[in-house]
Amino acid sequence: MRHTYVHENMIDYMKSFRYDAHPMGMLVSAIAAMSTFHPEASTSLHGEQIYDDPKMINKQIFRLVGKLPTLAAIAYRHRIGRPYVYPNQELDFTGNFLFMMDRLSETAYTPNPALVRALDIIFILHADHELNCSTAAVRQLGSTGIDPYISVAGSAAALYGPMHGGANEAALRMLEEIGTVDKIPAFIEEVKAKKRKRAKLMRKTADEVFKIMGRNPIIDVAVELERIALSDEYFIKRNLYPNVDFYSGIIYKSMGFPTDFFPVLFAIARTTGWLAHWREQLLQGTPIFRPAQAYDGESAREYVKMEDRVDSSAASAGEGAFGAGKANPRKL
C-alpha cells in the first residue's frame, strides 16, 4: 500500500475536534481539507487543464483511496481516546485499515485474516451502486471543474444523511426494534398497513464473522424477516427484497464498529466508485450540470393588495394549481 500517510498538520487538525465529534463529520471535513494539502491538484490555482494529464488524474485517485482509511481510523480512535496509529504498508488495503483501528501496544499486531476478508467483501459490494445521491453529487460537483477532494467531500456529506449512508444503520435499528422472531408477523402487518444477490453474499459473510466474533442473536430476526419477505405476495408484487444494507449493519456491529461509524465504512468503500465516476466524466468532457426545472406553481396572476387578500386554499380544494382539469403548461 502507498499514499496512506497523511501530513502531520492533518493529524493536528484532527486532534482539534471535540472528543465526542461525530466520525463522519470529522471525515467530511478532513477530505475537504486535503485539498489545501495538495495545492498542485487545485484547478482554482492552476486551471482545469492540469487534468488533461492522466498521471495527474490517477495521482489524486491513489491519494484519496489510500488516505481515506487512515482518516477514518483517526476519527475512530479520536472518539475512543486512543493515540492514532500510523499505516502499515506491509499490509493490504483492508488489513492496514483494521491495523490502524485496533492496534494497541503489540509490536507485531496482525488483524484476523477472516475479518479482513469479510470487510473486503463488504467494501467490494459497497464500491458502487447506480447513480445514487452521493454519486450524483460527485458528478455534479466535478462538472464545475473543482478538484476531486472537494468533490468527494461533497459526496461524503451526502452520504452523511440518514436517508442515504445511514441505510445499514437504519436496517440494524429496525431489527433491534423488532427484537425477537415472534414479533415479526406484527411488524409485517404494520409495514403493509403503511403503505438480491448482493444480500445473499452479505449473509454468507455474516456467518463467517460470527464464527470468530460470536453469533449476534439479531441475525435470527433478519433471516426470518428475509424468508417472509421472499415468500409474501405483498413484497413480491412490489419487488421488495433485502438489499446489501440488510446484513451489513449486523456484520459491522458484530465486528465491534459503533453504529454511528457505519457511514464512515460506507464512505471508504464508495470512494472508489465516486472517483470512477469523476474520472469518467472528466475524460468525457461533461459540461457543468444544470438540471432543467419544470415550474409547477400558479399561472400568471393579478397583483392584489395585502388588505384585499384572502385565503384561497379552501376555495381551490380539490383543484390543481392551474384550476380544475387544467394541466401545467410548462410541465415537461
N, C-alpha and C positions, 0 to 999 in steps of 0.2 A: 504493500500500500504506500502511495505517495500523496502529497498535498493534504496531509491530515493535520499537520501542526498549524496552530493559529498564532498570530503575533502576541507578544506578551502584553501589549497595550489592550488587546481584545480581552485578555484574561482579567486585566484590571477593570475593564468596562463591565464585564460580567459580575465581578465582585461588588460592583457599586449598586446592584439591585438589592431590594429588601430580602430578608431571609425567607419570607413567605411569598415571594413573587411567583406568579404562575409560570411554569416552564415554557408554555407556548408563547407567552408574552416576551419572555427572555429570548427565545429562539427567533421570533419575527424581528425583534429589534437588532439582534446580532447579525442576522442575514443582511438587513439593510445597512448596518454599519460596515459590513465587509466592503461595500462599495467605496468607502473612504480609505480603506487599507490597500486598495488596488487601483490607484488613480489612472494607471495606464489603460485600464479597461473602461474608463468613463467616456461615453460618447459626448457628454456635455463639455468635457475638457478637450477632446481630441477629434471629435466628429464621427459620424456614423461609418465613414469609410474604413475605420480600423477593423471592422468586422468583414471586410472584403477578404481578409486573410483567414483561411480555415484554421491555421495554427492558433490564431488569437481566439477564435470561437471555442476550439477544443480546450484551450488552456483554462478558460473560465468554467467550462463544464467540469473538468477534472478538479478544479479548486472547490467548486460548490459540492460536488458529490463526495469529495474526500473530507471536507471540513464539517459538513452537516452533522455527522455522528459525533465529532469532537464537541461541537457547540451543544448538541443535545445532552451529551454526557455531563458537560459542565453545568448545564441547567439543572439536571437531576441531582448532582452532588451538592450544588449550591443549596437546594431545597432541604437536604438532609444534613447539611453542615459538615460534610466531609471535604478534605482537600481534593483539588482537581487532579486528575491522573493524565499524564502525557500519553500520546498514542504509542502503540507498539507496532512498528512497521514490519515486524516478522509475522504478524497475524493477518488473516484475510479481512475483508470489509466488515462482516458481521462479528467475527471473533474479536477484532480490535474494538468495536463498539462495546461489546459486553465486558471486555477487559477494562476499558475506561470507566464503565459504570460500576463494576463490582470489586475491583482490586482494592485490597486494604494494605497490609504490610508485607504480603508474601513476596519473596524475591523471584519466584518462578511461577506466578499465577497463570493458569490457562483456563479459559471458560470451558464448560462442559460441551463436548462436540455435538451431542444430540440437541442441546438447547440452541447452539449456533445454527445447526441445520434447520431446526424448527423456525427460528427467526428469519433465516434465509428464505424459506418458503413463503412466509408471510410478506416479506419485503418484495419478493418477486410478484406475488399476487396483487399487491397494492401499488405496483410501479405505475400502472396506467389503466384508466378505465373510462373510455369515451370522453366526450367534451363536457366534463362536469364543471361545476362552478369555479374551482381553483384553476383548472386547466384553461378555461375560457379567460380567466383573469390574466394568466401569464401571456396568453396570446394578445390580449387587448393591450396590456401594458407594454409588451415587447414591440407592438406595432408603432409605438410613439418614438422608438429609437433609443429608449433608455437602456442602461446596461442590465445584464442578467441578474445581478444581485438585487437590484430594486424590483425587477420583475418577479423573481422568486419570492422575495419578501412579501410582495402583494398577494401572491398565490397562497403563501403560508398563512397570511392574515385571513384570507377567505376560508382556509381550512380550519382556522381557529373557531369558526362559528359552529354551534351545536347542531345545526341542520345539515352540516357537511362533514367536517372531520370528526365530529362527535358521534357519528352514527354507531360505531362499535361500542362506545361508552354507553349510548342510549340503549343498545341491544342488551348489554350486560345489566343495566339498571332495570330493564323490563323483566329479565329473567329473575333477578333478585326480588323484584316486586311480586312476581307470581309465587316464588318461594318453593313450592313443592308440586310434584306431578299431579296430585289430586285436585289442584286448583286450576289446572289448565282448561278444562271444559268451560268453567265460568268465564275465564279470560277470553276464550274463543268467541263465546256468545256476546261478550262486551264489544269485541272487535267488529263482529257482524252488525251489531246494533248501530255502531257509529259509522258507520258509513255503509347455482347450477353446478355447474361442475366445480367452480371455484370453492363453493361452500363444502362440497364433498371432500375435496382435498384438505381444506382447513379443518374439517372434523377429524380426519386421519392424523393430521399434525397435532391436534389437541390430545389424542390418545398417546402419542409419543411423548409429549410433555408431561402427561400425568404419570407415566412410568418413572419419571425422575423426581418430579416435584410433589407427587401425590395427587389423588383424584379430587377434583373440585366437584362437590355434590350438585352444583348448579348445572352441570353438564347433563344430568338426568332430565332436568326440566327442558333443556334445549333439544335433546334428542327426541323426547316425546312430543314436544311442540312441533318439531320438524316433521315427524311422522304424521301427525294430524293434518298439518298444512298441506302435505303432499298427497293426502287422500281425500280431503274435504272438498266438495264441489264448489263451495264459495270461493276458496283460494285458487282452485284450478281454473275456473272460468275467468278469473281476473289476472291469471299468470303471476300470482304472488308466491314466490319461492324464497327460502332462506338464501341470503347472499353472503359474501365473504365476511361482512361485519358481524354476522350472526355468531360465529365461533371465535373470531379473532380476539374479541374482548375477553372471552373466557381464558384463552391462551395467555394473553398479556397478564391477566390477573393471577393466573397460576404461576407465571414466571416471576411474580413479585413486583411488577410495574404498578405504580399508583394509577388510579383511574384517570386523573387529570393529565397524566403523561401520555395517554393513548394518542392524542392528536400529534404529539411530537414524533412518535414512532411512525405514524402515518406520513408525516412530512418527510422523514428520512427516505422512506421508500418512494414516495411520489415525486421527489425532486428529479429523479432520472426521467420520469415521464414528462414533467414540466419542461425540462431542458431539451428533451427531444422535440417537443412542440416549438419551443423558442428557436431552436436551430433550423428546423424545417421551414418555419415562417421566414426566418432571416434569409435563407438561401433562395426562397421563392420571391423575395422582394415584396411581401404583402404590404399594401398601403395601410395607413392608420385606420383603425376601426372607428366607424361612426354609424352605429345601428340606426336603421330607419325607424321613425316614430309614426304611429297612427293615432291622431287625435281622436279621443273618444268622449269628449265633453259636450257642452252646449254649443248649438249653432249660433249664428250672429244674433245679437240681442240689442235692444234699445237701452240707452242709459236711463236708469230710474234713480231718482233722488233717495237718499237714505230714509227720509221720513215717510216716503211713499212705498217702501219695500215691505213685502210680506213673505212669510214662509210658504214657499210653493211646494214643499215636499208632499204635503197631504193631497194637494190638487193633482199632482203628477204621479201619485202612487199607481203602480201597475203599468206606467208608460216608460218607454226608454228615454234616453237623454234627448232624442230628436222627435219625441212625440209618439203617439200610438201608431204602430205599424210602419214607422219610418226607420230606415237603416242609416248608419253613419256614412255620409257621402265620401268621407276620406278614408274609410276602412280599407286596408289592403286585402 
